[in-house]
Amino acid sequence: MSLKVFCSVLAVLVWAAAVCSSAELRDENLVLNIPSGYKVDYQVRQGNMLLTEMVPRHQSVKNWTEMVTINTHFGLRNISPESCKAKIQQWWDASCKGSQFAPVTKGKENGYSFALWLSVCPLNPSTGKPEYTWFKAIQGNDSFYVVQKAFKFNPSEEQITQWTAFFRSIKVCDSRLKDRPCPKVLK
């Protein structure tokens, strides 16, 4: 399958499960805005997974205090957001003593099942700092998507409000389905 890694049009990133062009999104796509003040600092495709990491412009993936991570698992259709959440919590429990989890919401958006939750590691053993990470998992028809926002500190109420709006804006669309249309993009 041919895939352009990503398209960027007027600060909108689209990770496509099929073909992505600057004029029209085709097939199933994860659509989200690049957070203001952020840059894509690392991206790699390994097999059927595309990993993208974004950090504030003055940081890097090797030295960050905040990061947005996007995992697109092409062709993965047989996992639910809830089972993904359970696996991540299991891993988090094993790697961080005293970890905590808080479900935020779950349901359907644009016809796709999703779950949003917060995981907290009071003291990450690899960094010596706390880690607060929000996860949004979305089960597409073609692929599975996980978007994370991590802080190596306790975020402020203003940051929580900002990032809650960010997670609400993340959508999956499919040009093949009339009830799940993709947004129009400008050339």
PETAHU-V172515 format. One record per residue. N is the residue number from 1. RES is the residue in three letters. SS is DSSP state (alpha for helix, beta for strand, coil for the rest). D_FIRST is the distance of its C-alpha to the first C-alpha in Angstrom with 1 decimal. Layout:
n = <N/N>
res = <RES/RES>
ss = <SS/SS>
d_first = <D_FIRST/D_FIRST>
This chain:
n = <1/2/3/4/5/6/7/8/9/10/11/12/13/14/15/16/17/18/19/20/21/22/23/24/25/26/27/28/29/30/31/32/33/34/35/36/37/38/39/40/41/42/43/44/45/46/47/48/49/50/51/52/53/54/55/56/57/58/59/60/61/62/63/64/65/66/67/68/69/70/71/72/73/74/75/76/77/78/79/80/81/82/83/84/85/86/87/88/89/90/91/92/93/94/95/96/97/98/99/100/101/102/103/104/105/106/107/108/109/110/111/112/113/114/115/116/117/118/119/120/121/122/123/124/125/126/127/128/129/130/131/132/133/134/135/136/137/138/139/140/141/142/143/144/145/146/147/148/149/150/151/152/153/154/155/156/157/158/159/160/161/162/163/164/165/166/167/168/169/170/171/172/173/174/175/176/177/178/179/180/181/182/183/184/185/186/187>
res = <MET/SER/LEU/LYS/VAL/PHE/CYS/SER/VAL/LEU/ALA/VAL/LEU/VAL/TRP/ALA/ALA/ALA/VAL/CYS/SER/SER/ALA/GLU/LEU/ARG/ASP/GLU/ASN/LEU/VAL/LEU/ASN/ILE/PRO/SER/GLY/TYR/LYS/VAL/ASP/TYR/GLN/VAL/ARG/GLN/GLY/ASN/MET/LEU/LEU/THR/GLU/MET/VAL/PRO/ARG/HIS/GLN/SER/VAL/LYS/ASN/TRP/THR/GLU/MET/VAL/THR/ILE/ASN/THR/HIS/PHE/GLY/LEU/ARG/ASN/ILE/SER/PRO/GLU/SER/CYS/LYS/ALA/LYS/ILE/GLN/GLN/TRP/TRP/ASP/ALA/SER/CYS/LYS/GLY/SER/GLN/PHE/ALA/PRO/VAL/THR/LYS/GLY/LYS/GLU/ASN/GLY/TYR/SER/PHE/ALA/LEU/TRP/LEU/SER/VAL/CYS/PRO/LEU/ASN/PRO/SER/THR/GLY/LYS/PRO/GLU/TYR/THR/TRP/PHE/LYS/ALA/ILE/GLN/GLY/ASN/ASP/SER/PHE/TYR/VAL/VAL/GLN/LYS/ALA/PHE/LYS/PHE/ASN/PRO/SER/GLU/GLU/GLN/ILE/THR/GLN/TRP/THR/ALA/PHE/PHE/ARG/SER/ILE/LYS/VAL/CYS/ASP/SER/ARG/LEU/LYS/ASP/ARG/PRO/CYS/PRO/LYS/VAL/LEU/LYS>
ss = <coil/coil/coil/coil/coil/coil/beta/beta/beta/coil/coil/beta/beta/beta/beta/beta/coil/coil/coil/beta/coil/coil/coil/coil/beta/coil/coil/beta/beta/beta/beta/beta/beta/coil/coil/coil/coil/beta/beta/beta/beta/beta/beta/beta/beta/beta/coil/coil/beta/beta/beta/beta/beta/beta/beta/beta/coil/coil/coil/beta/coil/coil/beta/coil/coil/beta/beta/beta/beta/beta/beta/beta/beta/beta/coil/coil/coil/coil/coil/coil/alpha/alpha/alpha/alpha/alpha/alpha/alpha/alpha/alpha/alpha/alpha/alpha/alpha/alpha/alpha/coil/coil/coil/coil/beta/beta/beta/beta/beta/beta/beta/beta/beta/beta/coil/coil/beta/beta/beta/beta/beta/beta/beta/beta/beta/beta/coil/coil/coil/coil/coil/coil/coil/coil/coil/beta/beta/beta/beta/beta/beta/beta/beta/beta/coil/coil/coil/beta/beta/beta/beta/beta/beta/beta/beta/beta/coil/coil/coil/coil/coil/alpha/alpha/alpha/alpha/alpha/alpha/alpha/alpha/alpha/alpha/alpha/alpha/alpha/coil/beta/beta/beta/beta/coil/coil/coil/alpha/alpha/alpha/coil/coil/coil/coil/coil/coil/coil>
d_first = <0.0/3.8/6.4/10.1/11.9/14.5/16.7/20.5/22.8/26.4/25.9/23.3/20.3/17.2/14.5/11.6/9.4/7.4/8.9/12.3/15.2/18.8/20.2/18.3/16.2/13.8/12.7/13.7/14.9/17.4/20.1/23.0/25.5/25.9/29.3/32.2/33.1/29.9/27.4/24.0/25.3/22.5/18.8/16.6/13.2/13.9/11.5/10.4/13.2/13.8/17.6/19.5/23.3/25.7/29.4/32.4/32.7/35.6/33.9/31.1/29.0/31.6/34.5/33.9/35.9/33.3/29.5/26.7/23.7/20.4/18.2/14.9/13.8/10.4/10.9/14.6/16.6/19.8/21.6/24.1/25.2/28.6/27.4/25.4/28.6/30.6/28.5/28.8/32.5/33.0/31.5/33.5/36.7/36.3/35.8/38.3/41.8/42.9/39.6/39.7/37.3/37.8/35.7/35.5/33.9/31.5/30.6/28.2/27.1/25.5/25.1/23.2/25.2/25.9/28.5/30.1/32.4/34.3/34.7/37.6/38.5/42.1/41.9/38.6/39.8/37.4/38.5/41.9/41.1/40.4/36.9/36.1/32.5/31.3/28.1/26.2/23.7/21.8/20.2/17.5/16.3/12.7/13.4/16.7/18.2/21.3/23.3/26.4/29.4/31.7/35.2/37.4/40.4/41.7/40.3/42.9/43.2/42.0/38.8/38.3/38.7/36.4/33.5/34.2/33.6/30.3/29.0/30.2/28.1/24.7/22.9/19.7/19.2/17.2/17.6/17.3/20.4/23.7/25.3/22.6/22.2/20.6/23.2/23.7/23.1/25.2/24.4>
